[in-house]
Amino acid sequence: MASSCPLCRTPSSLVPLQLAPLNGHRLVCDNVPGLPGYVFNPCGHMTGATLAAEAVALRVQSSGKSICPFCAKTLDSLRPYSKLYFYIDDDDDHQHPMDTVGAIA
């Protein structure tokens, strides 16, 4: 599905980001301010830095590959997770940071 980046308008294939409620406690522990800072590639589940690093370090015994701990999709071997950058428009004081979020691919 071709689309474009909402910030720079560069054409790309975007994956909707997903905040997994099953691991919410871990997200709060990893990110004291409360917002996840990383996203798994290619599924789009958001997480904290510690869980992202742990998930990449673990390998499925049968395939030797890392998987997303939320949906069990195989993570990208070159870039298993990406840093999230939040953008808040200065014109809209009431916008929540989760409304506009992007990941560096």
Phi and psi in degrees as GROMACS dihedral restraints (atoms count N, CA, C in turn):
[ dihedral_restraints ]
;  ai    aj    ak    al  type     phi  dphi    fc
    3     4     5     6     1   -83.3    20    10
    4     5     6     7     1   138.5    20    10
    6     7     8     9     1  -151.9    20    10
    7     8     9    10     1  -163.1    20    10
    9    10    11    12     1  -139.1    20    10
   10    11    12    13     1   157.1    20    10
   12    13    14    15     1   -65.4    20    10
   13    14    15    16     1   132.0    20    10
   15    16    17    18     1   -69.1    20    10
   16    17    18    19     1   -15.9    20    10
   18    19    20    21     1   -94.7    20    10
   19    20    21    22     1   -52.3    20    10
   21    22    23    24     1  -104.6    20    10
   22    23    24    25     1    -5.6    20    10
   24    25    26    27     1    64.5    20    10
   25    26    27    28     1    20.1    20    10
   27    28    29    30     1   -75.4    20    10
   28    29    30    31     1   129.7    20    10
   30    31    32    33     1   -61.1    20    10
   31    32    33    34     1   136.3    20    10
   33    34    35    36     1  -163.8    20    10
   34    35    36    37     1   171.3    20    10
   36    37    38    39     1   -99.3    20    10
   37    38    39    40     1   112.1    20    10
   39    40    41    42     1   -93.8    20    10
   40    41    42    43     1   147.3    20    10
   42    43    44    45     1  -116.7    20    10
   43    44    45    46     1   128.2    20    10
   45    46    47    48     1   -61.0    20    10
   46    47    48    49     1   135.2    20    10
   48    49    50    51     1   -80.2    20    10
   49    50    51    52     1   143.6    20    10
   51    52    53    54     1  -130.7    20    10
   52    53    54    55     1   128.8    20    10
   54    55    56    57     1   -95.2    20    10
   55    56    57    58     1   112.6    20    10
   57    58    59    60     1   -81.8    20    10
   58    59    60    61     1   116.3    20    10
   60    61    62    63     1   -71.2    20    10
   61    62    63    64     1   -19.4    20    10
   63    64    65    66     1   -65.8    20    10
   64    65    66    67     1   -24.8    20    10
   66    67    68    69     1  -118.2    20    10
   67    68    69    70     1    28.6    20    10
   69    70    71    72     1   -59.1    20    10
   70    71    72    73     1   -36.9    20    10
   72    73    74    75     1   -62.1    20    10
   73    74    75    76     1   -41.6    20    10
   75    76    77    78     1   -66.3    20    10
   76    77    78    79     1   -37.4    20    10
   78    79    80    81     1   -62.5    20    10
   79    80    81    82     1   -42.8    20    10
   81    82    83    84     1   -64.9    20    10
   82    83    84    85     1   -40.3    20    10
   84    85    86    87     1   -64.9    20    10
   85    86    87    88     1   -39.9    20    10
   87    88    89    90     1   -72.8    20    10
   88    89    90    91     1   -34.8    20    10
   90    91    92    93     1  -120.7    20    10
   91    92    93    94     1    94.7    20    10
   93    94    95    96     1   -56.6    20    10
   94    95    96    97     1   -42.9    20    10
   96    97    98    99     1   -64.8    20    10
   97    98    99   100     1   -19.6    20    10
   99   100   101   102     1   108.5    20    10
  100   101   102   103     1   -10.5    20    10
  102   103   104   105     1  -108.7    20    10
  103   104   105   106     1   133.6    20    10
  105   106   107   108     1   -65.8    20    10
  106   107   108   109     1   146.9    20    10
  108   109   110   111     1  -110.6    20    10
  109   110   111   112     1    -2.1    20    10
  111   112   113   114     1  -138.6    20    10
  112   113   114   115     1   160.7    20    10
  114   115   116   117     1  -136.9    20    10
  115   116   117   118     1   137.6    20    10
  117   118   119   120     1   -76.9    20    10
  118   119   120   121     1   142.5    20    10
  120   121   122   123     1  -107.7    20    10
  121   122   123   124     1   129.1    20    10
  123   124   125   126     1  -104.1    20    10
  124   125   126   127     1     2.9    20    10
  126   127   128   129     1   -78.1    20    10
  127   128   129   130     1   -28.5    20    10
  129   130   131   132     1    92.6    20    10
  130   131   132   133     1     9.0    20    10
  132   133   134   135     1   -73.0    20    10
  133   134   135   136     1   131.7    20    10
  135   136   137   138     1   -90.1    20    10
  136   137   138   139     1   147.0    20    10
  138   139   140   141     1  -157.1    20    10
  139   140   141   142     1   178.8    20    10
  141   142   143   144     1   -90.5    20    10
  142   143   144   145     1   170.5    20    10
  144   145   146   147     1   -63.4    20    10
  145   146   147   148     1   -41.9    20    10
  147   148   149   150     1   -64.7    20    10
  148   149   150   151     1   -47.7    20    10
  150   151   152   153     1   -66.0    20    10
  151   152   153   154     1   -37.3    20    10
  153   154   155   156     1   -60.5    20    10
  154   155   156   157     1   -47.2    20    10
  156   157   158   159     1   -65.3    20    10
  157   158   159   160     1   -40.0    20    10
  159   160   161   162     1   -65.2    20    10
  160   161   162   163     1   -41.6    20    10
  162   163   164   165     1   -64.4    20    10
  163   164   165   166     1   -38.0    20    10
  165   166   167   168     1   -70.4    20    10
  166   167   168   169     1   -34.0    20    10
  168   169   170   171     1   -70.5    20    10
  169   170   171   172     1   -28.3    20    10
  171   172   173   174     1   -83.3    20    10
  172   173   174   175     1   136.6    20    10
  174   175   176   177     1  -120.1    20    10
  175   176   177   178     1   141.1    20    10
  177   178   179   180     1   -71.1    20    10
  178   179   180   181     1   130.2    20    10
  180   181   182   183     1   -61.9    20    10
  181   182   183   184     1   -39.3    20    10
  183   184   185   186     1   -70.5    20    10
  184   185   186   187     1   -34.2    20    10
  186   187   188   189     1  -110.8    20    10
  187   188   189   190     1   -20.8    20    10
  189   190   191   192     1    75.8    20    10
  190   191   192   193     1    14.3    20    10
  192   193   194   195     1  -110.8    20    10
  193   194   195   196     1   157.6    20    10
  195   196   197   198     1   -85.0    20    10
  196   197   198   199     1   148.6    20    10
  198   199   200   201     1  -128.6    20    10
  199   200   201   202     1   158.3    20    10
  201   202   203   204     1   -68.2    20    10
  202   203   204   205     1   130.3    20    10
  204   205   206   207     1   -70.9    20    10
  205   206   207   208     1   -10.2    20    10
  207   208   209   210     1   -94.8    20    10
  208   209   210   211     1   -41.3    20    10
  210   211   212   213     1  -123.8    20    10
  211   212   213   214     1    -5.3    20    10
  213   214   215   216     1    67.7    20    10
  214   215   216   217     1    18.3    20    10
  216   217   218   219     1   -73.8    20    10
  217   218   219   220     1   144.8    20    10
  219   220   221   222     1   -67.0    20    10
  220   221   222   223     1   130.0    20    10
  222   223   224   225     1   -78.9    20    10
  223   224   225   226     1   151.5    20    10
  225   226   227   228     1   -59.0    20    10
  226   227   228   229     1   132.4    20    10
  228   229   230   231     1   -72.6    20    10
  229   230   231   232     1   -29.6    20    10
  231   232   233   234     1   -85.2    20    10
  232   233   234   235     1   -37.9    20    10
  234   235   236   237     1  -140.8    20    10
  235   236   237   238     1    84.4    20    10
  237   238   239   240     1   -69.0    20    10
  238   239   240   241     1   -25.4    20    10
  240   241   242   243     1  -148.8    20    10
  241   242   243   244     1   158.5    20    10
  243   244   245   246     1  -128.5    20    10
  244   245   246   247     1   153.1    20    10
  246   247   248   249     1   -75.5    20    10
  247   248   249   250     1   138.5    20    10
  249   250   251   252     1   -93.0    20    10
  250   251   252   253     1   142.2    20    10
  252   253   254   255     1  -123.9    20    10
  253   254   255   256     1   122.0    20    10
  255   256   257   258     1   -94.2    20    10
  256   257   258   259     1   140.6    20    10
  258   259   260   261     1  -125.7    20    10
  259   260   261   262     1   126.9    20    10
  261   262   263   264     1  -122.8    20    10
  262   263   264   265     1   124.8    20    10
  264   265   266   267     1   -70.8    20    10
  265   266   267   268     1   130.5    20    10
  267   268   269   270     1   -63.7    20    10
  268   269   270   271     1   -23.3    20    10
  270   271   272   273     1   -74.9    20    10
  271   272   273   274     1   -20.4    20    10
  273   274   275   276     1  -116.3    20    10
  274   275   276   277     1    97.4    20    10
  276   277   278   279     1   -73.2    20    10
  277   278   279   280     1   -15.9    20    10
  279   280   281   282     1  -101.6    20    10
  280   281   282   283     1     7.6    20    10
  282   283   284   285     1   -81.0    20    10
  283   284   285   286     1   134.3    20    10
  285   286   287   288     1   -82.6    20    10
  286   287   288   289     1   142.1    20    10
  288   289   290   291     1   -57.2    20    10
  289   290   291   292     1   -27.5    20    10
  291   292   293   294     1   -74.5    20    10
  292   293   294   295     1   -11.5    20    10
  294   295   296   297     1   -70.1    20    10
  295   296   297   298     1   -34.8    20    10
  297   298   299   300     1  -130.0    20    10
  298   299   300   301     1   105.7    20    10
  300   301   302   303     1  -135.0    20    10
  301   302   303   304     1   145.4    20    10
  303   304   305   306     1  -139.6    20    10
  304   305   306   307     1   153.3    20    10
  306   307   308   309     1  -118.6    20    10
  307   308   309   310     1   142.3    20    10
  309   310   311   312     1   -80.3    20    10
  310   311   312   313     1   122.0    20    10
